[in-house]
Amino acid sequence: MKPTIHPRRGAAVIDLLRPIDALRRLAAGRVWGRRRRSRRVVLCGCDARHYGWLRTLSGTHEVIAMVTEAPWQHATRVEGVRLYYPSEVFSLCRRFEVDYLVYATPAERDAIERVAPAGAVFAARWCLGIEGLAAR
């Protein structure tokens, strides 16, 4: 007489092992601690200069977002990068661990700092233009 395997019990065991198998496959393809992530950048504006920076940085940095105060541009995408309001920059920095906030004029930086939460400390570095990114 052959033992019968209950299909639901067998499926439960497989479902429990699925996350372990996924971690094993992930670890097999990567050397831990060797690969650095690309630097994450938020461009604090959305004009022709910022668009040129976006094109320049796309190969070396990860551009998380661009900032705009124009309501008709909000939530649209430029080259796959979403546009946000200045009031959303602080939460973007925390959520995506942004390394640099790049601005073209002091007015762009002031617009973001003005709407930041009281006592907010940006972990990202402010950078006037992209020339400073190459040196860092």
LINHU-V47033 format. One record per pair of residues at least 12 apart in sequence whose ideal C-beta (glycine too) atoms are under 6 Angstrom apart, sorted by the first residue. I is the first residue (numbers start at 0). GAP is how many residues later the second one is. Records with the same first field share a line. If there is no record, write none. Layout:
I=GAP, GAP
This chain:
37=23, 24
38=22, 60
39=22, 24, 56, 58, 59
40=20, 22, 59, 61
41=22, 23, 56, 59
42=23, 59
43=23, 57, 59, 64, 68
44=59, 63
45=20, 22, 37
48=55
52=77
53=25
62=18
63=32, 34
64=17, 19, 27
65=15, 17
66=17, 19
67=15
85=25, 26, 29
86=28
88=23
89=26, 30
92=29, 31
97=26
98=25
99=24, 25, 27
100=23, 25
101=25, 28
